[in-house]
Amino acid sequence: MGVRLLLARPLPGTVGEARRVTHVFAEPESVPARLDAYCGVSFGAGELELLDGIRGMPCEPCLLLAPPPDGQLDGGAGSD
């Protein structure tokens, strides 16, 4: 089983509207003091809204750095 991913973006008012992109996070095993996105941006308690999907613009570095679903890079092409 792969890493469980969380999608979240900064709450309104915490950053400028253009920076409220959807970031990707590895689901932590316990509640951390800060949550680090795959792109390297770190957020503290009360700074994020958890999402059930990408809303608005995605963070492109997060999308590039996050592990692919089921650990497959090719979508399963060529597998039996």
C-alpha positions in Angstrom: 0.0 0.0 0.0 1.3 3.5 -0.9 1.4 6.7 1.0 -2.0 8.3 1.8 -2.2 11.8 0.5 -4.0 14.8 1.8 -5.1 17.8 -0.3 -5.3 21.2 1.4 -5.0 24.9 0.7 -4.3 28.0 2.8 -7.3 29.5 4.4 -8.6 32.8 3.1 -6.7 35.7 4.6 -3.6 33.6 5.5 -1.9 34.3 2.1 -2.8 36.3 -1.0 -5.6 34.8 -3.1 -3.2 34.0 -5.9 -1.2 31.8 -3.5 -4.2 29.8 -2.3 -3.2 26.8 -4.4 -4.0 23.2 -3.5 -1.0 21.5 -2.0 -0.3 17.8 -1.6 0.8 16.3 1.8 1.7 12.9 3.0 -0.9 11.9 5.7 1.0 12.1 9.0 0.7 9.2 11.5 0.0 11.7 14.4 -1.0 15.3 14.6 2.2 17.3 13.8 2.9 20.9 14.9 3.5 21.8 11.2 2.5 20.0 8.0 5.0 20.1 5.1 3.8 19.9 1.5 5.7 18.0 -1.1 6.8 21.3 -2.6 8.5 22.2 0.8 6.0 24.8 2.0 5.2 24.4 5.7 1.9 25.2 7.4 0.9 25.5 11.1 -2.3 24.7 12.9 -5.2 26.8 11.7 -3.6 27.8 8.4 -5.2 25.1 6.1 -8.5 23.9 4.8 -8.7 20.2 4.1 -10.1 19.4 0.7 -11.8 16.4 -0.8 -10.3 17.2 -4.2 -8.3 19.8 -6.0 -10.0 23.2 -5.8 -8.8 26.1 -7.8 -5.2 26.0 -9.0 -3.0 23.0 -7.9 0.5 23.5 -6.7 2.5 22.3 -9.7 5.6 21.4 -7.7 3.5 19.3 -5.3 1.9 17.5 -8.3 5.4 16.7 -9.7 6.9 15.6 -6.4 4.0 13.6 -4.9 4.1 9.9 -5.3 1.9 8.5 -8.1 -1.2 6.5 -7.2 -0.4 2.9 -6.4 3.3 3.7 -7.0 2.9 3.4 -10.8 4.3 6.1 -13.1 2.9 4.7 -16.3 -0.7 4.2 -15.2 -0.2 0.5 -15.4 0.5 0.4 -19.2 2.0 -2.8 -20.3 1.1 -4.8 -17.2 -0.8 -8.0 -17.4 
